[in-house]
Amino acid sequence: MSTNLTSQQIDLAHVRHELRTPINAILGYSEMLLEDCQDDGDLIESLSQVHTCGQQLLEKINSTLTEECFQNDSSDWSKECLNKTVQT
């Protein structure tokens, strides 16, 4: 990737980071809680659901805000990247 990043590419990288960071924290915390759970079936089920949804959201972000979006010189980068989300 070129070192000449446009402001739109920097904005996209920032958005991607800002979305991924809290999701990774949620995933890590839910994993820790699942490891510490004993025999509370309802809690385990709820934590598993949180973890699964977090993974799905992270996968969606990773597949939508890709390197292709960073390298795209078009002024409509956000529209093109977000259109991929609707199609998947």
PDB file with one MODEL, atoms N, CA, C and O in Angstrom:
MODEL        1
ATOM      1  N   MET A   1       0.844  -1.170   0.000  1.00  0.00           N
ATOM      2  CA  MET A   1       0.000   0.000   0.000  1.00  0.00           C
ATOM      3  C   MET A   1       0.892   1.237   0.000  1.00  0.00           C
ATOM      4  O   MET A   1       1.924   1.266   0.670  1.00  0.00           O
ATOM      5  N   SER A   2       0.501   2.225  -0.731  1.00  0.00           N
ATOM      6  CA  SER A   2       1.260   3.453  -0.864  1.00  0.00           C
ATOM      7  C   SER A   2       1.260   4.223   0.454  1.00  0.00           C
ATOM      8  O   SER A   2       0.331   4.121   1.255  1.00  0.00           O
ATOM      9  N   THR A   3       2.322   4.993   0.656  1.00  0.00           N
ATOM     10  CA  THR A   3       2.379   5.803   1.868  1.00  0.00           C
ATOM     11  C   THR A   3       1.626   7.118   1.688  1.00  0.00           C
ATOM     12  O   THR A   3       1.455   7.865   2.651  1.00  0.00           O
ATOM     13  N   ASN A   4       1.179   7.409   0.477  1.00  0.00           N
ATOM     14  CA  ASN A   4       0.414   8.621   0.199  1.00  0.00           C
ATOM     15  C   ASN A   4      -1.063   8.360   0.431  1.00  0.00           C
ATOM     16  O   ASN A   4      -1.823   8.193  -0.524  1.00  0.00           O
ATOM     17  N   LEU A   5      -1.469   8.324   1.669  1.00  0.00           N
ATOM     18  CA  LEU A   5      -2.860   8.056   1.997  1.00  0.00           C
ATOM     19  C   LEU A   5      -3.681   9.330   1.899  1.00  0.00           C
ATOM     20  O   LEU A   5      -3.254  10.398   2.337  1.00  0.00           O
ATOM     21  N   THR A   6      -4.852   9.201   1.326  1.00  0.00           N
ATOM     22  CA  THR A   6      -5.745  10.347   1.265  1.00  0.00           C
ATOM     23  C   THR A   6      -6.443  10.492   2.613  1.00  0.00           C
ATOM     24  O   THR A   6      -6.426   9.576   3.436  1.00  0.00           O
ATOM     25  N   SER A   7      -7.044  11.630   2.822  1.00  0.00           N
ATOM     26  CA  SER A   7      -7.757  11.832   4.083  1.00  0.00           C
ATOM     27  C   SER A   7      -8.921  10.854   4.204  1.00  0.00           C
ATOM     28  O   SER A   7      -9.263  10.441   5.312  1.00  0.00           O
ATOM     29  N   GLN A   8      -9.533  10.479   3.089  1.00  0.00           N
ATOM     30  CA  GLN A   8     -10.628   9.505   3.133  1.00  0.00           C
ATOM     31  C   GLN A   8     -10.115   8.135   3.553  1.00  0.00           C
ATOM     32  O   GLN A   8     -10.780   7.430   4.312  1.00  0.00           O
ATOM     33  N   GLN A   9      -8.938   7.753   3.067  1.00  0.00           N
ATOM     34  CA  GLN A   9      -8.361   6.471   3.449  1.00  0.00           C
ATOM     35  C   GLN A   9      -7.991   6.464   4.926  1.00  0.00           C
ATOM     36  O   GLN A   9      -8.168   5.454   5.608  1.00  0.00           O
ATOM     37  N   ILE A  10      -7.486   7.572   5.415  1.00  0.00           N
ATOM     38  CA  ILE A  10      -7.152   7.675   6.837  1.00  0.00           C
ATOM     39  C   ILE A  10      -8.425   7.615   7.674  1.00  0.00           C
ATOM     40  O   ILE A  10      -8.460   6.965   8.719  1.00  0.00           O
ATOM     41  N   ASP A  11      -9.472   8.297   7.209  1.00  0.00           N
ATOM     42  CA  ASP A  11     -10.759   8.252   7.915  1.00  0.00           C
ATOM     43  C   ASP A  11     -11.292   6.830   7.973  1.00  0.00           C
ATOM     44  O   ASP A  11     -11.787   6.397   9.013  1.00  0.00           O
ATOM     45  N   LEU A  12     -11.197   6.102   6.873  1.00  0.00           N
ATOM     46  CA  LEU A  12     -11.682   4.724   6.831  1.00  0.00           C
ATOM     47  C   LEU A  12     -10.885   3.845   7.791  1.00  0.00           C
ATOM     48  O   LEU A  12     -11.458   3.016   8.498  1.00  0.00           O
ATOM     49  N   ALA A  13      -9.574   4.022   7.816  1.00  0.00           N
ATOM     50  CA  ALA A  13      -8.738   3.249   8.740  1.00  0.00           C
ATOM     51  C   ALA A  13      -9.116   3.556  10.179  1.00  0.00           C
ATOM     52  O   ALA A  13      -9.148   2.659  11.021  1.00  0.00           O
ATOM     53  N   HIS A  14      -9.401   4.816  10.462  1.00  0.00           N
ATOM     54  CA  HIS A  14      -9.792   5.222  11.817  1.00  0.00           C
ATOM     55  C   HIS A  14     -11.141   4.599  12.191  1.00  0.00           C
ATOM     56  O   HIS A  14     -11.300   4.088  13.300  1.00  0.00           O
ATOM     57  N   VAL A  15     -12.093   4.641  11.289  1.00  0.00           N
ATOM     58  CA  VAL A  15     -13.415   4.049  11.545  1.00  0.00           C
ATOM     59  C   VAL A  15     -13.277   2.559  11.800  1.00  0.00           C
ATOM     60  O   VAL A  15     -13.886   2.021  12.725  1.00  0.00           O
ATOM     61  N   ARG A  16     -12.479   1.898  10.986  1.00  0.00           N
ATOM     62  CA  ARG A  16     -12.285   0.449  11.148  1.00  0.00           C
ATOM     63  C   ARG A  16     -11.687   0.154  12.526  1.00  0.00           C
ATOM     64  O   ARG A  16     -12.136  -0.757  13.220  1.00  0.00           O
ATOM     65  N   HIS A  17     -10.689   0.917  12.909  1.00  0.00           N
ATOM     66  CA  HIS A  17     -10.060   0.732  14.217  1.00  0.00           C
ATOM     67  C   HIS A  17     -11.053   1.002  15.341  1.00  0.00           C
ATOM     68  O   HIS A  17     -11.124   0.243  16.308  1.00  0.00           O
ATOM     69  N   GLU A  18     -11.814   2.076  15.217  1.00  0.00           N
ATOM     70  CA  GLU A  18     -12.768   2.454  16.258  1.00  0.00           C
ATOM     71  C   GLU A  18     -13.887   1.421  16.402  1.00  0.00           C
ATOM     72  O   GLU A  18     -14.438   1.273  17.493  1.00  0.00           O
ATOM     73  N   LEU A  19     -14.229   0.718  15.354  1.00  0.00           N
ATOM     74  CA  LEU A  19     -15.249  -0.328  15.434  1.00  0.00           C
ATOM     75  C   LEU A  19     -14.669  -1.634  15.987  1.00  0.00           C
ATOM     76  O   LEU A  19     -15.303  -2.308  16.799  1.00  0.00           O
ATOM     77  N   ARG A  20     -13.475  -1.979  15.543  1.00  0.00           N
ATOM     78  CA  ARG A  20     -12.889  -3.260  15.931  1.00  0.00           C
ATOM     79  C   ARG A  20     -12.434  -3.301  17.391  1.00  0.00           C
ATOM     80  O   ARG A  20     -12.556  -4.335  18.046  1.00  0.00           O
ATOM     81  N   THR A  21     -11.917  -2.200  17.897  1.00  0.00           N
ATOM     82  CA  THR A  21     -11.348  -2.190  19.248  1.00  0.00           C
ATOM     83  C   THR A  21     -12.362  -2.569  20.325  1.00  0.00           C
ATOM     84  O   THR A  21     -12.077  -3.467  21.117  1.00  0.00           O
ATOM     85  N   PRO A  22     -13.533  -1.928  20.394  1.00  0.00           N
ATOM     86  CA  PRO A  22     -14.473  -2.334  21.444  1.00  0.00           C
ATOM     87  C   PRO A  22     -15.051  -3.729  21.218  1.00  0.00           C
ATOM     88  O   PRO A  22     -15.364  -4.431  22.179  1.00  0.00           O
ATOM     89  N   ILE A  23     -15.192  -4.132  19.975  1.00  0.00           N
ATOM     90  CA  ILE A  23     -15.709  -5.481  19.708  1.00  0.00           C
ATOM     91  C   ILE A  23     -14.711  -6.527  20.198  1.00  0.00           C
ATOM     92  O   ILE A  23     -15.103  -7.536  20.784  1.00  0.00           O
ATOM     93  N   ASN A  24     -13.424  -6.287  19.958  1.00  0.00           N
ATOM     94  CA  ASN A  24     -12.410  -7.212  20.466  1.00  0.00           C
ATOM     95  C   ASN A  24     -12.405  -7.257  21.986  1.00  0.00           C
ATOM     96  O   ASN A  24     -12.169  -8.315  22.570  1.00  0.00           O
ATOM     97  N   ALA A  25     -12.658  -6.140  22.628  1.00  0.00           N
ATOM     98  CA  ALA A  25     -12.735  -6.118  24.096  1.00  0.00           C
ATOM     99  C   ALA A  25     -13.928  -6.949  24.567  1.00  0.00           C
ATOM    100  O   ALA A  25     -13.814  -7.713  25.525  1.00  0.00           O
ATOM    101  N   ILE A  26     -15.057  -6.803  23.904  1.00  0.00           N
ATOM    102  CA  ILE A  26     -16.258  -7.582  24.257  1.00  0.00           C
ATOM    103  C   ILE A  26     -15.996  -9.070  24.065  1.00  0.00           C
ATOM    104  O   ILE A  26     -16.361  -9.882  24.914  1.00  0.00           O
ATOM    105  N   LEU A  27     -15.363  -9.426  22.952  1.00  0.00           N
ATOM    106  CA  LEU A  27     -15.054 -10.838  22.701  1.00  0.00           C
ATOM    107  C   LEU A  27     -14.115 -11.388  23.770  1.00  0.00           C
ATOM    108  O   LEU A  27     -14.333 -12.482  24.288  1.00  0.00           O
ATOM    109  N   GLY A  28     -13.084 -10.639  24.095  1.00  0.00           N
ATOM    110  CA  GLY A  28     -12.136 -11.106  25.111  1.00  0.00           C
ATOM    111  C   GLY A  28     -12.774 -11.252  26.476  1.00  0.00           C
ATOM    112  O   GLY A  28     -12.520 -12.226  27.185  1.00  0.00           O
ATOM    113  N   TYR A  29     -13.599 -10.294  26.845  1.00  0.00           N
ATOM    114  CA  TYR A  29     -14.244 -10.350  28.153  1.00  0.00           C
ATOM    115  C   TYR A  29     -15.260 -11.498  28.213  1.00  0.00           C
ATOM    116  O   TYR A  29     -15.370 -12.185  29.229  1.00  0.00           O
ATOM    117  N   SER A  30     -15.988 -11.696  27.131  1.00  0.00           N
ATOM    118  CA  SER A  30     -16.958 -12.800  27.133  1.00  0.00           C
ATOM    119  C   SER A  30     -16.239 -14.144  27.196  1.00  0.00           C
ATOM    120  O   SER A  30     -16.744 -15.082  27.813  1.00  0.00           O
ATOM    121  N   GLU A  31     -15.068 -14.252  26.567  1.00  0.00           N
ATOM    122  CA  GLU A  31     -14.288 -15.490  26.658  1.00  0.00           C
ATOM    123  C   GLU A  31     -13.809 -15.731  28.082  1.00  0.00           C
ATOM    124  O   GLU A  31     -13.859 -16.857  28.578  1.00  0.00           O
ATOM    125  N   MET A  32     -13.347 -14.672  28.737  1.00  0.00           N
ATOM    126  CA  MET A  32     -12.898 -14.813  30.130  1.00  0.00           C
ATOM    127  C   MET A  32     -14.051 -15.255  31.029  1.00  0.00           C
ATOM    128  O   MET A  32     -13.884 -16.140  31.869  1.00  0.00           O
ATOM    129  N   LEU A  33     -15.218 -14.641  30.851  1.00  0.00           N
ATOM    130  CA  LEU A  33     -16.369 -14.999  31.678  1.00  0.00           C
ATOM    131  C   LEU A  33     -16.818 -16.430  31.407  1.00  0.00           C
ATOM    132  O   LEU A  33     -17.197 -17.149  32.332  1.00  0.00           O
ATOM    133  N   LEU A  34     -16.778 -16.844  30.147  1.00  0.00           N
ATOM    134  CA  LEU A  34     -17.150 -18.222  29.820  1.00  0.00           C
ATOM    135  C   LEU A  34     -16.209 -19.226  30.478  1.00  0.00           C
ATOM    136  O   LEU A  34     -16.645 -20.280  30.942  1.00  0.00           O
ATOM    137  N   GLU A  35     -14.936 -18.901  30.518  1.00  0.00           N
ATOM    138  CA  GLU A  35     -13.964 -19.781  31.166  1.00  0.00           C
ATOM    139  C   GLU A  35     -14.220 -19.885  32.662  1.00  0.00           C
ATOM    140  O   GLU A  35     -13.975 -20.933  33.261  1.00  0.00           O
ATOM    141  N   ASP A  36     -14.711 -18.807  33.273  1.00  0.00           N
ATOM    142  CA  ASP A  36     -14.927 -18.788  34.717  1.00  0.00           C
ATOM    143  C   ASP A  36     -16.302 -19.308  35.123  1.00  0.00           C
ATOM    144  O   ASP A  36     -16.538 -19.562  36.304  1.00  0.00           O
ATOM    145  N   CYS A  37     -17.204 -19.469  34.173  1.00  0.00           N
ATOM    146  CA  CYS A  37     -18.560 -19.947  34.501  1.00  0.00           C
ATOM    147  C   CYS A  37     -18.504 -21.382  34.994  1.00  0.00           C
ATOM    148  O   CYS A  37     -17.733 -22.204  34.499  1.00  0.00           O
ATOM    149  N   GLN A  38     -19.327 -21.655  35.965  1.00  0.00           N
ATOM    150  CA  GLN A  38     -19.401 -23.014  36.477  1.00  0.00           C
ATOM    151  C   GLN A  38     -20.563 -23.745  35.814  1.00  0.00           C
ATOM    152  O   GLN A  38     -20.453 -24.178  34.667  1.00  0.00           O
ATOM    153  N   ASP A  39     -21.638 -23.878  36.511  1.00  0.00           N
ATOM    154  CA  ASP A  39     -22.759 -24.659  36.018  1.00  0.00           C
ATOM    155  C   ASP A  39     -24.006 -23.818  35.785  1.00  0.00           C
ATOM    156  O   ASP A  39     -25.117 -24.346  35.831  1.00  0.00           O
ATOM    157  N   ASP A  40     -23.850 -22.548  35.539  1.00  0.00           N
ATOM    158  CA  ASP A  40     -24.987 -21.671  35.303  1.00  0.00           C
ATOM    159  C   ASP A  40     -25.315 -21.694  33.808  1.00  0.00           C
ATOM    160  O   ASP A  40     -24.766 -20.918  33.026  1.00  0.00           O
ATOM    161  N   GLY A  41     -26.203 -22.584  33.437  1.00  0.00           N
ATOM    162  CA  GLY A  41     -26.550 -22.793  32.033  1.00  0.00           C
ATOM    163  C   GLY A  41     -27.079 -21.562  31.344  1.00  0.00           C
ATOM    164  O   GLY A  41     -26.740 -21.297  30.191  1.00  0.00           O
ATOM    165  N   ASP A  42     -27.919 -20.794  32.049  1.00  0.00           N
ATOM    166  CA  ASP A  42     -28.480 -19.582  31.449  1.00  0.00           C
ATOM    167  C   ASP A  42     -27.388 -18.552  31.159  1.00  0.00           C
ATOM    168  O   ASP A  42     -27.390 -17.907  30.111  1.00  0.00           O
ATOM    169  N   LEU A  43     -26.458 -18.407  32.102  1.00  0.00           N
ATOM    170  CA  LEU A  43     -25.370 -17.456  31.925  1.00  0.00           C
ATOM    171  C   LEU A  43     -24.458 -17.895  30.779  1.00  0.00           C
ATOM    172  O   LEU A  43     -24.053 -17.074  29.955  1.00  0.00           O
ATOM    173  N   ILE A  44     -24.145 -19.158  30.728  1.00  0.00           N
ATOM    174  CA  ILE A  44     -23.294 -19.683  29.662  1.00  0.00           C
ATOM    175  C   ILE A  44     -23.962 -19.463  28.308  1.00  0.00           C
ATOM    176  O   ILE A  44     -23.298 -19.075  27.347  1.00  0.00           O
ATOM    177  N   GLU A  45     -25.245 -19.704  28.225  1.00  0.00           N
ATOM    178  CA  GLU A  45     -25.975 -19.513  26.972  1.00  0.00           C
ATOM    179  C   GLU A  45     -25.948 -18.042  26.551  1.00  0.00           C
ATOM    180  O   GLU A  45     -25.721 -17.728  25.382  1.00  0.00           O
ATOM    181  N   SER A  46     -26.181 -17.152  27.508  1.00  0.00           N
ATOM    182  CA  SER A  46     -26.173 -15.718  27.201  1.00  0.00           C
ATOM    183  C   SER A  46     -24.786 -15.243  26.774  1.00  0.00           C
ATOM    184  O   SER A  46     -24.654 -14.501  25.801  1.00  0.00           O
ATOM    185  N   LEU A  47     -23.764 -15.666  27.494  1.00  0.00           N
ATOM    186  CA  LEU A  47     -22.400 -15.267  27.141  1.00  0.00           C
ATOM    187  C   LEU A  47     -21.992 -15.839  25.786  1.00  0.00           C
ATOM    188  O   LEU A  47     -21.307 -15.175  25.009  1.00  0.00           O
ATOM    189  N   SER A  48     -22.406 -17.046  25.511  1.00  0.00           N
ATOM    190  CA  SER A  48     -22.116 -17.648  24.207  1.00  0.00           C
ATOM    191  C   SER A  48     -22.775 -16.866  23.085  1.00  0.00           C
ATOM    192  O   SER A  48     -22.195 -16.692  22.013  1.00  0.00           O
ATOM    193  N   GLN A  49     -23.980 -16.400  23.334  1.00  0.00           N
ATOM    194  CA  GLN A  49     -24.685 -15.608  22.327  1.00  0.00           C
ATOM    195  C   GLN A  49     -23.983 -14.265  22.107  1.00  0.00           C
ATOM    196  O   GLN A  49     -23.845 -13.821  20.968  1.00  0.00           O
ATOM    197  N   VAL A  50     -23.541 -13.620  23.183  1.00  0.00           N
ATOM    198  CA  VAL A  50     -22.794 -12.367  23.069  1.00  0.00           C
ATOM    199  C   VAL A  50     -21.518 -12.599  22.255  1.00  0.00           C
ATOM    200  O   VAL A  50     -21.188 -11.814  21.367  1.00  0.00           O
ATOM    201  N   HIS A  51     -20.823 -13.662  22.561  1.00  0.00           N
ATOM    202  CA  HIS A  51     -19.566 -13.969  21.875  1.00  0.00           C
ATOM    203  C   HIS A  51     -19.803 -14.261  20.392  1.00  0.00           C
ATOM    204  O   HIS A  51     -19.072 -13.763  19.535  1.00  0.00           O
ATOM    205  N   THR A  52     -20.807 -15.053  20.095  1.00  0.00           N
ATOM    206  CA  THR A  52     -21.123 -15.389  18.702  1.00  0.00           C
ATOM    207  C   THR A  52     -21.516 -14.144  17.909  1.00  0.00           C
ATOM    208  O   THR A  52     -21.052 -13.953  16.785  1.00  0.00           O
ATOM    209  N   CYS A  53     -22.356 -13.307  18.480  1.00  0.00           N
ATOM    210  CA  CYS A  53     -22.768 -12.069  17.799  1.00  0.00           C
ATOM    211  C   CYS A  53     -21.587 -11.131  17.597  1.00  0.00           C
ATOM    212  O   CYS A  53     -21.480 -10.481  16.557  1.00  0.00           O
ATOM    213  N   GLY A  54     -20.706 -11.057  18.576  1.00  0.00           N
ATOM    214  CA  GLY A  54     -19.507 -10.233  18.445  1.00  0.00           C
ATOM    215  C   GLY A  54     -18.607 -10.717  17.326  1.00  0.00           C
ATOM    216  O   GLY A  54     -18.061  -9.917  16.567  1.00  0.00           O
ATOM    217  N   GLN A  55     -18.454 -12.033  17.226  1.00  0.00           N
ATOM    218  CA  GLN A  55     -17.649 -12.602  16.144  1.00  0.00           C
ATOM    219  C   GLN A  55     -18.269 -12.298  14.784  1.00  0.00           C
ATOM    220  O   GLN A  55     -17.559 -11.953  13.839  1.00  0.00           O
ATOM    221  N   GLN A  56     -19.582 -12.423  14.684  1.00  0.00           N
ATOM    222  CA  GLN A  56     -20.261 -12.137  13.424  1.00  0.00           C
ATOM    223  C   GLN A  56     -20.095 -10.670  13.039  1.00  0.00           C
ATOM    224  O   GLN A  56     -19.861 -10.360  11.871  1.00  0.00           O
ATOM    225  N   LEU A  57     -20.213  -9.777  13.996  1.00  0.00           N
ATOM    226  CA  LEU A  57     -20.048  -8.355  13.730  1.00  0.00           C
ATOM    227  C   LEU A  57     -18.620  -8.043  13.298  1.00  0.00           C
ATOM    228  O   LEU A  57     -18.411  -7.267  12.365  1.00  0.00           O
ATOM    229  N   LEU A  58     -17.650  -8.634  13.960  1.00  0.00           N
ATOM    230  CA  LEU A  58     -16.254  -8.427  13.597  1.00  0.00           C
ATOM    231  C   LEU A  58     -15.971  -8.952  12.190  1.00  0.00           C
ATOM    232  O   LEU A  58     -15.253  -8.311  11.422  1.00  0.00           O
ATOM    233  N   GLU A  59     -16.526 -10.105  11.851  1.00  0.00           N
ATOM    234  CA  GLU A  59     -16.366 -10.648  10.500  1.00  0.00           C
ATOM    235  C   GLU A  59     -16.987  -9.725   9.460  1.00  0.00           C
ATOM    236  O   GLU A  59     -16.432  -9.543   8.376  1.00  0.00           O
ATOM    237  N   LYS A  60     -18.129  -9.147   9.784  1.00  0.00           N
ATOM    238  CA  LYS A  60     -18.794  -8.215   8.862  1.00  0.00           C
ATOM    239  C   LYS A  60     -17.929  -6.975   8.643  1.00  0.00           C
ATOM    240  O   LYS A  60     -17.787  -6.505   7.515  1.00  0.00           O
ATOM    241  N   ILE A  61     -17.359  -6.451   9.713  1.00  0.00           N
ATOM    242  CA  ILE A  61     -16.479  -5.285   9.591  1.00  0.00           C
ATOM    243  C   ILE A  61     -15.251  -5.640   8.766  1.00  0.00           C
ATOM    244  O   ILE A  61     -14.854  -4.882   7.882  1.00  0.00           O
ATOM    245  N   ASN A  62     -14.651  -6.788   9.051  1.00  0.00           N
ATOM    246  CA  ASN A  62     -13.455  -7.204   8.327  1.00  0.00           C
ATOM    247  C   ASN A  62     -13.731  -7.417   6.841  1.00  0.00           C
ATOM    248  O   ASN A  62     -12.887  -7.101   6.003  1.00  0.00           O
ATOM    249  N   SER A  63     -14.892  -7.945   6.516  1.00  0.00           N
ATOM    250  CA  SER A  63     -15.198  -8.207   5.111  1.00  0.00           C
ATOM    251  C   SER A  63     -15.676  -6.959   4.382  1.00  0.00           C
ATOM    252  O   SER A  63     -15.601  -6.896   3.155  1.00  0.00           O
ATOM    253  N   THR A  64     -16.160  -5.976   5.111  1.00  0.00           N
ATOM    254  CA  THR A  64     -16.673  -4.756   4.487  1.00  0.00           C
ATOM    255  C   THR A  64     -15.595  -3.698   4.339  1.00  0.00           C
ATOM    256  O   THR A  64     -15.415  -3.135   3.259  1.00  0.00           O
ATOM    257  N   LEU A  65     -14.890  -3.430   5.405  1.00  0.00           N
ATOM    258  CA  LEU A  65     -13.858  -2.381   5.390  1.00  0.00           C
ATOM    259  C   LEU A  65     -12.508  -3.027   5.109  1.00  0.00           C
ATOM    260  O   LEU A  65     -11.687  -3.192   6.010  1.00  0.00           O
ATOM    261  N   THR A  66     -12.291  -3.387   3.861  1.00  0.00           N
ATOM    262  CA  THR A  66     -11.105  -4.134   3.454  1.00  0.00           C
ATOM    263  C   THR A  66     -10.021  -3.218   2.920  1.00  0.00           C
ATOM    264  O   THR A  66     -10.209  -2.007   2.801  1.00  0.00           O
ATOM    265  N   GLU A  67      -8.889  -3.813   2.604  1.00  0.00           N
ATOM    266  CA  GLU A  67      -7.787  -3.074   1.989  1.00  0.00           C
ATOM    267  C   GLU A  67      -8.217  -2.460   0.660  1.00  0.00           C
ATOM    268  O   GLU A  67      -7.711  -1.406   0.274  1.00  0.00           O
ATOM    269  N   GLU A  68      -9.149  -3.112  -0.044  1.00  0.00           N
ATOM    270  CA  GLU A  68      -9.651  -2.553  -1.302  1.00  0.00           C
ATOM    271  C   GLU A  68     -10.217  -1.157  -1.068  1.00  0.00           C
ATOM    272  O   GLU A  68     -10.039  -0.264  -1.896  1.00  0.00           O
ATOM    273  N   CYS A  69     -10.884  -0.976   0.035  1.00  0.00           N
ATOM    274  CA  CYS A  69     -11.444   0.335   0.354  1.00  0.00           C
ATOM    275  C   CYS A  69     -10.329   1.344   0.600  1.00  0.00           C
ATOM    276  O   CYS A  69     -10.447   2.507   0.214  1.00  0.00           O
ATOM    277  N   PHE A  70      -9.247   0.903   1.241  1.00  0.00           N
ATOM    278  CA  PHE A  70      -8.133   1.802   1.517  1.00  0.00           C
ATOM    279  C   PHE A  70      -7.435   2.223   0.229  1.00  0.00           C
ATOM    280  O   PHE A  70      -6.980   3.361   0.110  1.00  0.00           O
ATOM    281  N   GLN A  71      -7.351   1.312  -0.733  1.00  0.00           N
ATOM    282  CA  GLN A  71      -6.607   1.579  -1.964  1.00  0.00           C
ATOM    283  C   GLN A  71      -7.453   2.257  -3.020  1.00  0.00           C
ATOM    284  O   GLN A  71      -6.919   2.700  -4.037  1.00  0.00           O
ATOM    285  N   ASN A  72      -8.721   2.349  -2.815  1.00  0.00           N
ATOM    286  CA  ASN A  72      -9.618   2.928  -3.796  1.00  0.00           C
ATOM    287  C   ASN A  72      -9.430   4.440  -3.832  1.00  0.00           C
ATOM    288  O   ASN A  72      -9.551   5.117  -2.811  1.00  0.00           O
ATOM    289  N   ASP A  73      -9.135   4.957  -5.013  1.00  0.00           N
ATOM    290  CA  ASP A  73      -8.931   6.397  -5.167  1.00  0.00           C
ATOM    291  C   ASP A  73     -10.223   7.127  -5.495  1.00  0.00           C
ATOM    292  O   ASP A  73     -10.223   8.349  -5.647  1.00  0.00           O
ATOM    293  N   SER A  74     -11.294   6.413  -5.603  1.00  0.00           N
ATOM    294  CA  SER A  74     -12.572   7.026  -5.962  1.00  0.00           C
ATOM    295  C   SER A  74     -13.069   7.908  -4.828  1.00  0.00           C
ATOM    296  O   SER A  74     -12.805   7.644  -3.655  1.00  0.00           O
ATOM    297  N   SER A  75     -13.784   8.949  -5.192  1.00  0.00           N
ATOM    298  CA  SER A  75     -14.371   9.814  -4.168  1.00  0.00           C
ATOM    299  C   SER A  75     -15.563   9.153  -3.497  1.00  0.00           C
ATOM    300  O   SER A  75     -16.025   9.617  -2.455  1.00  0.00           O
ATOM    301  N   ASP A  76     -16.063   8.079  -4.081  1.00  0.00           N
ATOM    302  CA  ASP A  76     -17.211   7.369  -3.522  1.00  0.00           C
ATOM    303  C   ASP A  76     -16.779   6.113  -2.774  1.00  0.00           C
ATOM    304  O   ASP A  76     -17.501   5.115  -2.794  1.00  0.00           O
ATOM    305  N   TRP A  77     -15.619   6.135  -2.115  1.00  0.00           N
ATOM    306  CA  TRP A  77     -15.103   4.939  -1.444  1.00  0.00           C
ATOM    307  C   TRP A  77     -16.074   4.406  -0.417  1.00  0.00           C
ATOM    308  O   TRP A  77     -16.275   3.195  -0.331  1.00  0.00           O
ATOM    309  N   SER A  78     -16.680   5.282   0.364  1.00  0.00           N
ATOM    310  CA  SER A  78     -17.569   4.808   1.426  1.00  0.00           C
ATOM    311  C   SER A  78     -18.816   4.176   0.843  1.00  0.00           C
ATOM    312  O   SER A  78     -19.303   3.173   1.364  1.00  0.00           O
ATOM    313  N   LYS A  79     -19.336   4.742  -0.220  1.00  0.00           N
ATOM    314  CA  LYS A  79     -20.528   4.187  -0.866  1.00  0.00           C
ATOM    315  C   LYS A  79     -20.227   2.807  -1.437  1.00  0.00           C
ATOM    316  O   LYS A  79     -21.025   1.882  -1.283  1.00  0.00           O
ATOM    317  N   GLU A  80     -19.080   2.664  -2.096  1.00  0.00           N
ATOM    318  CA  GLU A  80     -18.714   1.373  -2.678  1.00  0.00           C
ATOM    319  C   GLU A  80     -18.503   0.318  -1.600  1.00  0.00           C
ATOM    320  O   GLU A  80     -18.963  -0.814  -1.746  1.00  0.00           O
ATOM    321  N   CYS A  81     -17.814   0.676  -0.521  1.00  0.00           N
ATOM    322  CA  CYS A  81     -17.556  -0.285   0.548  1.00  0.00           C
ATOM    323  C   CYS A  81     -18.847  -0.663   1.267  1.00  0.00           C
ATOM    324  O   CYS A  81     -19.055  -1.830   1.598  1.00  0.00           O
ATOM    325  N   LEU A  82     -19.703   0.307   1.505  1.00  0.00           N
ATOM    326  CA  LEU A  82     -20.951   0.028   2.204  1.00  0.00           C
ATOM    327  C   LEU A  82     -21.923  -0.747   1.329  1.00  0.00           C
ATOM    328  O   LEU A  82     -22.747  -1.500   1.849  1.00  0.00           O
ATOM    329  N   ASN A  83     -21.848  -0.583   0.016  1.00  0.00           N
ATOM    330  CA  ASN A  83     -22.703  -1.361  -0.876  1.00  0.00           C
ATOM    331  C   ASN A  83     -22.369  -2.840  -0.778  1.00  0.00           C
ATOM    332  O   ASN A  83     -23.252  -3.683  -0.938  1.00  0.00           O
ATOM    333  N   LYS A  84     -21.096  -3.174  -0.513  1.00  0.00           N
ATOM    334  CA  LYS A  84     -20.715  -4.580  -0.335  1.00  0.00           C
ATOM    335  C   LYS A  84     -21.450  -5.178   0.860  1.00  0.00           C
ATOM    336  O   LYS A  84     -21.822  -6.351   0.835  1.00  0.00           O
ATOM    337  N   THR A  85     -21.660  -4.386   1.897  1.00  0.00           N
ATOM    338  CA  THR A  85     -22.343  -4.864   3.088  1.00  0.00           C
ATOM    339  C   THR A  85     -23.773  -5.258   2.771  1.00  0.00           C
ATOM    340  O   THR A  85     -24.256  -6.293   3.231  1.00  0.00           O
ATOM    341  N   VAL A  86     -24.441  -4.442   1.995  1.00  0.00           N
ATOM    342  CA  VAL A  86     -25.829  -4.713   1.656  1.00  0.00           C
ATOM    343  C   VAL A  86     -25.935  -5.974   0.814  1.00  0.00           C
ATOM    344  O   VAL A  86     -26.910  -6.717   0.927  1.00  0.00           O
ATOM    345  N   GLN A  87     -24.944  -6.218  -0.027  1.00  0.00           N
ATOM    346  CA  GLN A  87     -24.983  -7.371  -0.921  1.00  0.00           C
ATOM    347  C   GLN A  87     -24.654  -8.672  -0.199  1.00  0.00           C
ATOM    348  O   GLN A  87     -25.066  -9.735  -0.663  1.00  0.00           O
ATOM    349  N   THR A  88     -23.929  -8.632   0.915  1.00  0.00           N
ATOM    350  CA  THR A  88     -23.560  -9.859   1.606  1.00  0.00           C
ATOM    351  C   THR A  88     -24.585 -10.269   2.620  1.00  0.00           C
ATOM    352  O   THR A  88     -24.417 -11.288   3.290  1.00  0.00           O
TER     353      THR A  88
ENDMDL
END
